[in-house]
Amino acid sequence: MGKAPAPILRPGQPADAENLARLHVSVWRETYRHIAPPEAVLSVVRDNRDARRFYAAMGGRETGRFTDPGPPWRSENIVVSWRFSTPSEAAGP
C-alpha cells in the first residue's frame, strides 16, 4: 500500500498565512523547547519591508545590522532574533 500524499496548504489571504506561520512557530516552540537553543537568529535584507514586518509579527526583534559583502551582491542586512524561554525560565521563580 502506498503512502498518502501530504496535504498542501495554500492560504487564501495574507492573514491566513500569518496565522498558519504563528501556529507553526508555536508548535515548534512547544515541541522542541527542551532541546532547542534559547535563541534563534536570522538576517534579512534591510529593504525587504514585508519580511521585516512578518518577522516582527512572529515576535522577532531587530537586534543588529551588518553589510553582507556578497557574493552574489553586496547588501545591507538587519539581524532578527527570537529569545525562547527554557523550561526553567517558563516555570518562574
C-alpha positions in Angstrom: 0.0 0.0 0.0 1.4 3.4 -1.0 1.7 6.4 1.3 -1.0 9.0 1.2 0.1 12.4 -0.3 1.0 15.1 2.2 -1.6 17.9 2.3 -0.8 21.1 0.6 -1.7 24.3 2.5 -2.3 27.3 0.4 -3.6 30.2 2.5 -6.0 32.4 0.6 -5.3 35.6 2.4 -2.1 37.2 3.9 -3.7 37.0 7.3 -4.3 33.2 6.9 -0.6 32.8 6.0 0.4 34.8 9.2 -1.9 32.7 11.3 -0.5 29.5 9.9 3.0 30.7 10.5 2.2 31.6 14.1 0.7 28.2 14.6 3.8 26.6 13.2 6.1 28.6 15.4 4.0 27.9 18.5 4.0 24.1 17.8 7.8 24.2 17.1 8.4 26.1 20.4 6.4 23.6 22.5 7.7 20.5 20.7 11.4 21.4 20.8 11.9 23.8 23.6 13.6 21.2 25.8 16.3 20.6 23.2 16.4 23.7 21.1 18.8 26.6 21.7 17.4 29.5 23.7 17.7 31.9 20.8 17.2 31.9 17.0 18.8 34.4 14.7 18.5 35.2 11.1 19.3 38.1 8.8 17.0 39.8 6.3 17.9 42.4 3.6 17.2 45.9 5.0 14.9 46.9 2.1 12.7 43.8 2.4 9.9 45.6 4.4 7.4 42.8 4.0 9.7 40.2 5.6 10.7 42.6 8.4 7.0 43.1 9.2 6.4 39.4 9.1 9.3 38.6 11.4 8.1 41.3 13.8 4.6 39.8 13.8 6.2 36.5 14.7 7.9 38.0 17.7 11.3 38.7 16.2 13.3 41.7 17.4 15.7 43.6 15.2 19.0 43.4 17.2 21.7 44.4 14.8 22.9 45.4 11.3 25.7 44.4 9.0 26.8 44.6 5.4 27.0 41.3 3.5 29.8 41.8 1.0 28.5 39.1 -1.3 28.7 37.2 -3.5 26.4 37.4 -5.3 25.9 41.1 -4.4 26.6 43.5 -1.5 23.6 44.1 0.7 22.6 45.9 3.9 21.1 43.4 6.4 19.1 43.5 9.6 19.7 40.8 12.3 16.4 39.5 13.7 16.4 37.4 16.8 13.9 35.5 19.0 14.6 34.6 22.6 12.8 31.4 23.7 12.2 30.6 27.3 13.8 27.5 28.6 11.7 25.1 30.8 13.2 26.5 34.0 12.5 30.1 32.9 8.9 29.3 31.9 8.3 27.8 35.4 9.3 31.1 37.0 10.9 31.7 40.4 
